[in-house]
Amino acid sequence: MYGSCTGRARTGAAAAGAVTALLLAGCGSSDEGARETPKRPVASQQPKAIDPFWVNPDGSAAKQVADHLKDGSTADAELIKKIAAQPVGEWISPGTPEEDARGYTEAARTADRDALLVLYNIPHRDCGQHSAGGAADGDSYRAWVDKVAKGIGDRRATVILEPDAVMHMVDSCTEEQYHEERYDLLKGAVTRLKQLPNTKVYLDAGNAGWGKPDEIFEPLKWAGVEAADGFAVNVSNFQTTKASTEYGKRVSAKVGGKPFVIDTSRNGNGPYTAGDPAENWCNPPGRALGETPTTKTADPLVDAYLWIKRPGESDGDCKGGPKAGDWFPEYALDLVRNTK
């Protein structure tokens, strides 16, 4: 439910020491190369002591800013700049994992920042819903993770590992026949990534809306959370930071006091409760940006507030939105307008 790779609009990453951008294959819009876009200024990085993560100067929001300026829509450009100025998660492509990981981490290193990467390619992903897909089988997934690791190398990176993968085993969305292999794949991915000298790994642990720490803590252990740096909560969801912190602390207490990160990309107004509960996660109206990314959270258990979901990208073809992962201009503007 978090945006499929096949629909996600990928963006380029400037290679270290170069001025050209790496155009990520497989998930860009079909007309991206056909239309001319005004040259985008290099994005300013946020103060490193507060937010050490890399701001992509060629992200979807930056492209939207350029389009608005080209059309003379300066007011809308100023609004979207509030998204473009912040670091967001770079979701690694199924087709070019090594190139993607290398491009993003090299660009981040050039800016003296850390790359924020999301791995979302587990077999039988999202139970056949809006973001169905993933690697063909376990061996393919292991090879894919290995390529990601080779692409990262010794550069600094924070990796969010497989949104939904554990939670969907706990809530029975993922069929039981796949559970044993999935635990093995997740544990292996943690092990492989932690072989890298400067990579942090956070295993996804659901959200406060689902909120069953008594049911998820053992599966998190089976998936390798003890070898990870911690876990992530509220990925692509809308639960408040307060609720997410409380949920994370309850989970942490059951997994050896592990710290966690919170996705605050769209949680400024909390969850949407007026519609069909089964679809309230998909492009809900009236949502807002949450806390901007930072490692200064004032809570020793919360390692960072992150924008893991890229604000402005669609959750799926619902409520007037395009397919999962495509840029949704109207929704992006609403997120900013609704932000207090």
NORPE-V881901 format. One record per backbone hydrogen bond with DSSP energy under -1.0 kcal/mol. NH is the residue of the N-H (numbers start at 1). CO is the residue of the C=O. E is the energy in kcal/mol with one decimal. If there is no record, write none. Layout:
nh=NH co=CO e=E
nh=NH co=CO e=E
//
This chain:
nh=8 co=4 e=-1.6
nh=9 co=325 e=-3.0
nh=13 co=22 e=-1.1
nh=15 co=20 e=-1.1
nh=18 co=15 e=-2.1
nh=22 co=13 e=-1.9
nh=32 co=29 e=-1.7
nh=35 co=31 e=-1.3
nh=50 co=47 e=-1.2
nh=51 co=47 e=-3.1
nh=54 co=114 e=-2.6
nh=59 co=56 e=-1.2
nh=63 co=59 e=-2.1
nh=64 co=60 e=-1.9
nh=65 co=61 e=-2.3
nh=66 co=62 e=-2.1
nh=67 co=63 e=-2.2
nh=68 co=64 e=-2.6
nh=69 co=65 e=-2.4
nh=70 co=66 e=-2.3
nh=71 co=67 e=-2.0
nh=73 co=68 e=-2.9
nh=74 co=72 e=-1.6
nh=77 co=73 e=-2.1
nh=78 co=74 e=-2.3
nh=79 co=75 e=-1.6
nh=80 co=76 e=-2.5
nh=81 co=77 e=-1.8
nh=82 co=79 e=-1.6
nh=83 co=80 e=-1.6
nh=84 co=80 e=-2.5
nh=85 co=81 e=-2.0
nh=86 co=83 e=-1.9
nh=89 co=307 e=-2.1
nh=90 co=116 e=-2.5
nh=92 co=118 e=-2.2
nh=100 co=96 e=-2.6
nh=101 co=97 e=-2.6
nh=102 co=98 e=-2.3
nh=103 co=99 e=-2.7
nh=104 co=100 e=-2.7
nh=105 co=101 e=-2.1
nh=106 co=102 e=-2.5
nh=107 co=103 e=-2.1
nh=108 co=104 e=-2.4
nh=109 co=105 e=-2.4
nh=110 co=106 e=-2.3
nh=111 co=107 e=-1.4
nh=112 co=109 e=-1.7
nh=113 co=108 e=-3.0
nh=114 co=52 e=-3.0
nh=115 co=156 e=-1.8
nh=117 co=158 e=-2.8
nh=118 co=90 e=-2.2
nh=119 co=160 e=-2.6
nh=125 co=133 e=-1.7
nh=127 co=124 e=-1.2
nh=128 co=125 e=-1.3
nh=129 co=126 e=-2.3
nh=132 co=129 e=-1.8
nh=135 co=121 e=-3.0
nh=141 co=137 e=-2.1
nh=142 co=138 e=-2.5
nh=143 co=139 e=-2.3
nh=144 co=140 e=-2.1
nh=145 co=141 e=-2.7
nh=146 co=142 e=-2.2
nh=147 co=143 e=-1.9
nh=148 co=144 e=-2.2
nh=149 co=145 e=-2.6
nh=150 co=146 e=-2.3
nh=151 co=147 e=-2.2
nh=152 co=148 e=-2.0
nh=153 co=149 e=-2.5
nh=155 co=152 e=-1.7
nh=157 co=198 e=-2.0
nh=158 co=115 e=-2.8
nh=159 co=200 e=-3.2
nh=160 co=117 e=-2.8
nh=161 co=202 e=-2.8
nh=162 co=119 e=-2.5
nh=165 co=162 e=-1.5
nh=168 co=164 e=-2.9
nh=169 co=166 e=-1.3
nh=170 co=166 e=-1.8
nh=171 co=167 e=-2.6
nh=174 co=168 e=-3.2
nh=178 co=175 e=-2.0
nh=179 co=176 e=-1.5
nh=182 co=178 e=-2.2
nh=183 co=179 e=-2.7
nh=184 co=180 e=-1.8
nh=185 co=181 e=-2.6
nh=186 co=182 e=-2.7
nh=187 co=183 e=-2.5
nh=188 co=184 e=-2.3
nh=189 co=185 e=-2.3
nh=190 co=186 e=-2.4
nh=191 co=187 e=-2.3
nh=192 co=188 e=-2.7
nh=193 co=189 e=-2.6
nh=194 co=190 e=-2.3
nh=195 co=192 e=-1.0
nh=196 co=193 e=-1.4
nh=200 co=157 e=-2.6
nh=202 co=159 e=-2.8
nh=203 co=230 e=-2.0
nh=204 co=161 e=-2.0
nh=205 co=232 e=-2.9
nh=211 co=207 e=-3.7
nh=215 co=212 e=-1.8
nh=216 co=212 e=-1.7
nh=217 co=213 e=-1.5
nh=220 co=216 e=-2.3
nh=221 co=217 e=-1.8
nh=222 co=218 e=-2.6
nh=223 co=219 e=-1.7
nh=224 co=221 e=-1.5
nh=225 co=220 e=-2.3
nh=227 co=224 e=-1.2
nh=229 co=201 e=-2.0
nh=230 co=201 e=-1.1
nh=231 co=259 e=-1.5
nh=232 co=203 e=-1.8
nh=233 co=261 e=-2.3
nh=234 co=206 e=-2.0
nh=237 co=234 e=-2.0
nh=244 co=240 e=-2.6
nh=245 co=241 e=-2.6
nh=246 co=242 e=-2.2
nh=247 co=243 e=-2.5
nh=248 co=244 e=-2.9
nh=249 co=245 e=-2.3
nh=250 co=246 e=-1.7
nh=251 co=247 e=-2.2
nh=252 co=248 e=-3.0
nh=253 co=249 e=-2.0
nh=254 co=251 e=-1.6
nh=255 co=252 e=-1.3
nh=257 co=252 e=-2.7
nh=260 co=301 e=-2.6
nh=261 co=231 e=-1.9
nh=262 co=304 e=-2.1
nh=263 co=233 e=-2.2
nh=264 co=306 e=-2.4
nh=268 co=288 e=-2.2
nh=270 co=267 e=-1.2
nh=279 co=276 e=-2.3
nh=282 co=279 e=-1.6
nh=289 co=335 e=-1.2
nh=290 co=264 e=-1.4
nh=294 co=305 e=-1.9
nh=295 co=50 e=-2.7
nh=297 co=295 e=-1.2
nh=302 co=299 e=-1.4
nh=303 co=260 e=-2.5
nh=305 co=294 e=-2.6
nh=306 co=262 e=-2.9
nh=313 co=310 e=-2.1
nh=314 co=326 e=-3.2
nh=318 co=316 e=-2.5
nh=321 co=318 e=-2.1
nh=325 co=314 e=-2.7
nh=326 co=323 e=-2.2
nh=328 co=312 e=-3.4
nh=332 co=328 e=-2.3
nh=333 co=329 e=-2.2
nh=334 co=330 e=-2.1
nh=335 co=331 e=-2.5
nh=336 co=332 e=-1.7
nh=337 co=333 e=-2.7
nh=338 co=334 e=-2.4
nh=339 co=336 e=-1.3
//
